[in-house]
């Protein structure tokens, strides 16, 4: 199989809702938690996640912008394992309402009742540096 492109990876990621977002704590420990991409899957190297200002994750990102994302597909083709994608990049904490609106979907109101006006709302933007992938047979990486 030919090496995957960012477009190929975007297509593979279109059915994957959750990623594990890994951050580094002040003591150097790596912590991870599941985050929904909210259907924002036209992947161009940037991933977006909503959270609250008072989370440990926001504190970690404020101290160290280097983060990791891992995605796992739900099934492979013809009995193959699913695709696994690991991204390393830098996170940015966005507090701009216009940016919130650009990435908002109604389903988010389950967690953020006041929508984009929710007090303490933060949008995390992760810009990939490198995307690694493995689909059970082929593996590679794409520099973004």
N, C-alpha and C positions, 0 to 999 in steps of 0.2 A: 504494500500500500504506500502511496505517496505521503509525504509529510503533510500534516494538517496545517491549515492556515487559520488565521483568526476568524475568518468567515465560517470555516468548518466547525471550529470550536463553538462559535455562537449558535450554530444550528444544533449542535449536540447539547448545549446548555439550555436550550429553549424549553425543555420539558423538566428541568431540575429547579424546584422551588427553593430548596434550602441549601445553605452553605454553612460550613463551620468557619467562623471568623476567629483567628488566633491573634492574640496581642501579647505584649511583654509587660509583666508587672514591674513595679519599681525595684523589686528584689531580684529581677532577672528571670523569674519563673514564667513559663509560657502557659497562658490560659486560653480556652476556646469555648465558644458558645454557638448554638445554631441561630442563624439569622435568615429571614425570608427575603428573597429578592423582589417580592411583590409583583411578580410578572414583568419586571423591568429587565428583559432578557435579550434585547438587541445588543449583544455584547460587542463593544468596540475597545475593550481594555479597561473600562470603568464599570464598577459595580456600586449600587446604591442601597443603603439600608437605613431605616428609621429606628431611632431609639430615644431614650430619655436622658436628659442632661446629667441626672444623678446616678448613672450607672458606673460600675467599676470599669467597664470597657471604655467609656469616654475618658475617664481619668488616665487609663493606660495609654490611649492614643495621644492624649495631650502631652504625655511624657516621652513617647516613642512612637513615631508615625509608621515605622516598619511593621507590617502585618502580613498574615497569611490567610488565604481562603482555600477551602477544599470543597469540591463538589463531587457527588457520586451519582451516576445515572441509575435509573431504577431497573433497567434490563438491557442486555446486549442483544445483538442480532444473531439469529441462528445458533443459539446456545452459547454464544460467547459471553464472557463477563461484561458487566456494564463498563462504561467509560469512567475513568477517574481523572479529575482535573485538580491540580494544585497551583495556586497563584501566589506569587510574592509581589508585594507592592507597598505603596505608601498611602496612608489614610489621611483624609482631610475632614475636619468637623465643620459642617455647614449649618449656619443658623439663619439663613436668608429665606423668608417666606416665599419669595418668587421661585426659588429652587425647590422648596417643599412642594409647591403646586405643580411644578414640572414633573415630579416623580410620584405624586400622590395617586392612590387608587382607593376606592370606597371601602374595600375590605380592611384597610388599616384602621378604620374607626372602631374595630373590635378592641384594639389596644390603645388607641388615641381618640377618645370620645369627642373631643373638640376639633378634630381634623387638623388642618394646618395651623389652627389657632391654639392648639394644645400647649399649655405652659411648659417650658423646658424641653420642647421638641428639638431633636438634633437629627440631621441627615449625615450619615457617614458615606463619604465617597472614597472608594478604594481604586486607585489607579495602578494597574498592573505594570510591573517591570518585566516579568517573565511568567509565561504560562506553561506548565508541564502537563503532559497527558499520557495516559496509558489505557488502552482498550482491550487488553488481554492478549494481544498479538503484537501490536505496534506501540511504540512510545516515542516521545519527542518533546520538543519545547519550541515555543514561539516567543521571540523578543517583541515587546510591545513598544 
